[in-house]
Amino acid sequence: MPTSTADMSSEKPEPTDLHAAAADFNWLLERFATDTAGVADVIAVSSDGLLIAASQLRDQADSERLAAIVAGLTSLAAGASGNYGLGRLNKVILDLEHGHVLVAAIGAGAVLGIVTSEAAKLGNIAYAMTLFAKRAGAALTPQLVLELKNSVGAASGH
């Protein structure tokens, strides 16, 4: 029996589609990093705490350290939510002497981690984060998260 178009849309994406989707995600992340005033570094971290994408503003070791920090903050937020019934993560903001670290949910399978300068306008960054989450988060399927993990691992030599 012939397969209808509706049936085909539920099929697993082809590897080339995943490569293109990963490239699109990385492009959006890099654009967010370079186009948002006050941003020093941007990464995306999977729900299991692994780096899935990083801007090129810093080196790979800095991105890995930031991924560990973001995973820890995400875990602390989940603990607070569970203890107090506060729901799922929206944003975590660390207000530090010389800047900020922000964490925001960008889909079911990932969070965005951002380091800003102290002069950064948090309202502008929060708005840009929301736009990024809407654009990129909708595309974050489990298959794409796995592809991003693999591409980051290949790029860093892991």
N, C-alpha and C positions, 0 to 999 in steps of 0.2 A: 504494500500500500504506500503511495507517495506521502512524503512528509510535508505537512503544511508549513507555512512561514512561521506561524505561532509556535509550532513544535521546535523549529530550528532555533528560535531565540532562547530556548531554555538549555540548549546544548552548551557544553563546556567551551569557553573561548579558545580559539586556536593559539598556539604559542606566539605567532607573529602579532596577533591582536593584543596579547598580554605584553609583549615587548613595546608595542606602540602605546598602550595604556600606561605602562611604567614610565616611558619617555615623557608622555604628557604630564603625568603626576610630578615628575622631577622638574620639568619645565615650569609648572605652576609654582612649585616650592621655591625654585631659584628666582622666579619673577617676584614672588612675595618678598623674598629676602632683599632683593636689590631695589625694588620700587617702594618699599615702606620705610619712611624716614624714621631713624632711630634704631633700626634693627641691626644687631651685631651678629646674630647667628640664628639659624632656623633648622630644625630637624623634625622628622616624623618618626614616631616610635610605635611599634605594634602593641597590641594588647598584652602580649607576653613579654614586653620590655625590650625587644630587639630593635635596633636602628633599621629603618626601612628607606629613609631618604635623608639627605643632608644638603644644605646650601654649600656653595663653594667659598663662603666668606672666611672659613677657618679650616684647619687641617683635620684629617680623619680622626686622629687621637682626641682632639677637642670634641668632635661630634660624638664619639663613643662615650666620653665622660659625661657630656650633656645628656645622652640617651639614658645613662644610669641614673642621673639626677631626676630626669623627667619620669622615668619608671618608678622611682621612689616616691616622688610627689603624687603620682597617679595612685599608687598603692595606699598612701596615707589618706588621700581623698576618698578612696573606696572604703577604707576603714571608718572614717568619720561618717560617711553616708550610711553604712551598715549599722553603726552604733546608734545613730540618731534618726534614721529613716528619712534622709534628706534627698534621696533620688540619685540619678546618675550625674556624672561629672559634666559641668559646663566649662568652668575656667578655674584655674588656681593662679593667684598672683602673689609672687614674692616681691615685696618692696624693699630693696636693699639700698645701702648708702650711695652706691655709684651706678645704679641701674635696676633692672627688673628681670625676673624670670617668670614667664607666663606659660601655662599649660592649658590647652583647650582640646576638647573632644572634636574629632573631625570625621567621625563615622564609627560604626560598630566595632571596627577592628583596629583603630589607631587614635593617637593623640598627636598634637602639634606642640613642639617645645620651642620657645622663643627667648632669646636674650636681647635686652635692649640697653641703650645708653640711658644715663640719668635724665637727659634732656628729652627723651622720647615722650610723645603725647599718647598716653595710654588709650584714650578714647579713639584716636585714629587707628592705633594698632588693633584694638578690639574689633573695630569695624572691618578692617582688612582680614582679621582672623575669621570673622563670621563669613565673609565673602569666600575666602579660601575653603572653609569647611563645606559650604554649600556646593562649590564647584568640584572640589576634589573628593570630598567625603562620599558623595553619591556614587562615585565610581569605585570606591574601595571594597571590592569583593574579597573573600578569602583567597581566591586564586591570585588576584592582583597583589595582595599583601605578601603572599609567598614569593611571587615574582620579584617584588621590590626587595625583599630580604635577600634573595639570591643575587640580585644585581648589585646591591650594596656590598655583600660579602665578596663577590668577584672583584669589585673595584678596589676593595681594601686588602685583597690578598688573603682573606679568611677562607 
